[in-house]
Amino acid sequence: MKIQLMNVQRQHERYASEYEEAALKVLRSGGYIGGEEVRKIEEEFAEYEGAKYGISCGNGTDALVLALRALGIGLGDEVITVSWTFFATAESIAAVGATPVFIDVCSDTYCMDPNLIEAAITEKTKAVLPVHFYGNSCEMDDIKKICKKHNLYLITDCAQSAGTRYKGERRNTLGDVSCFSFFPTKNFGCDGDGGMVLTDNEDIAKACRSLKVHGSGKDGLWTLKREYKLKNQEFPDDIPMGESKYYNYLIGYNSRLDAIQAAILRKKLVHLEEFIDGRRVNAKLYDEAFKSSEYITPMVQEDSYHSYYIYALKHNSASEIVDKLKNEGIQCGIYYPVPLHLQGAFAHLGYKKGDLPITEELSKTTFAIPVFPEIYEEERNYVIEKVLKALED
Ligand SMILES: Cc1ncc(COP(=O)(O)O)c(C=O)c1O
């Protein structure tokens, strides 16, 4: 038996005719950039997650960059984030010229520890950027309270958490702005790259809308005028003003969600709850199977609704177990082997081993097993059998 950690092909096969028909319709229409499908998925996904505005873009990394830029975060600013995440979380902060300030996570939820935020705040801090890691929700009430007290923006990296709920509500959007990835393996993935920014704030929405298309259009003009106003400066009356894409007001990006991807995502959104239910059923069976073993199963806070992008087990011999499971034909994953504060790309920030003990321990002791909703029952049983057997010898 060979079992992949994630199997996007099976997800495609499940509703293949719907996705293919939607993609073909776009292909035949000739409308490949923007248009109805893109507008609709922005509205529909924003509604699904409970936000007012959805701004689609090229990928989840760009969604973070757009959000940071829209909030005016850049050179000289600091953003408090976690090291226990995918590189893009902190890369986006550095990409806008700001500095990521890494803090540790809670040892049980693997999400940002709210108790560590205040000690990391300096006069340069502009925002806090937590990650709903593996699909588990951060303690948003606590984080929000601290952001409010210190007048900091709250940007949430929701790349792994489409469909996650917090305190009974499907609300990934409790901060100022939330950033999603539609990378194919994600719970809500397209058939290529894609991403979206969600916000309730019209200013942020307009800035993102313009930044993603080279800072052009009426949203760009609006954002530039706002920038002048915030700085109490007179808006120059000699700037060429037009609403077409050839009038550029901000230094932006080219970051669009393709119409084909939008059309496919619209079809997938209809089934997203079903996909998440499938992950949750698998997770529950795993929890049950491993609860009396040496493995530590994922912790879910009361009232939270984990969407299980990743189902990770914790054990001191994680890497040996991963090797054994590989020999049994089961693909596992280490998410992530190098915490960001120890990555070469951030060496100039001066962090050293031991600075974030929980993160560093988790990087050595956790491993992901297949939890994708289309896994067959006999495969899941095989995973359970071999994961338990790996403890025996
Ligand atoms: C936590 C996190 N943030 C950001 C990203 C970046 O998303 P993308 O790969 O779509 O750029 C990812 C995706 O892998 C992620 O897992």
The ligand as a MOL file (V3000), in Angstrom:
LIG
                    3D

  0  0  0     0  0            999 V3000
M  V30 BEGIN CTAB
M  V30 COUNTS 16 16 0 0 0
M  V30 BEGIN ATOM
M  V30 1 C 0.9210 29.6120 7.1190 0
M  V30 2 C 1.1120 29.9550 5.6740 0
M  V30 3 N 1.2610 31.2480 5.3280 0
M  V30 4 C 1.4140 31.6230 4.0380 0
M  V30 5 C 1.4120 30.7010 3.0280 0
M  V30 6 C 1.6630 31.1760 1.6280 0
M  V30 7 O 0.6820 30.7990 0.7370 0
M  V30 8 P 1.0410 30.5890 -0.8240 0
M  V30 9 O 1.8170 29.3330 -0.9350 0
M  V30 10 O -0.2960 30.5160 -1.4790 0
M  V30 11 O 1.8170 31.7830 -1.2490 0
M  V30 12 C 1.2340 29.3480 3.3270 0
M  V30 13 C 1.1690 28.3480 2.2490 0
M  V30 14 O 1.7750 27.4080 2.0990 0
M  V30 15 C 1.1040 28.9550 4.6870 0
M  V30 16 O 0.9440 27.6780 5.0370 0
M  V30 END ATOM
M  V30 BEGIN BOND
M  V30 1 1 1 2
M  V30 2 1 2 3
M  V30 3 2 2 15
M  V30 4 2 3 4
M  V30 5 1 4 5
M  V30 6 1 5 6
M  V30 7 2 5 12
M  V30 8 1 6 7
M  V30 9 1 7 8
M  V30 10 2 8 9
M  V30 11 1 8 10
M  V30 12 1 8 11
M  V30 13 1 12 13
M  V30 14 1 12 15
M  V30 15 2 13 14
M  V30 16 1 15 16
M  V30 END BOND
M  V30 END CTAB
M  END
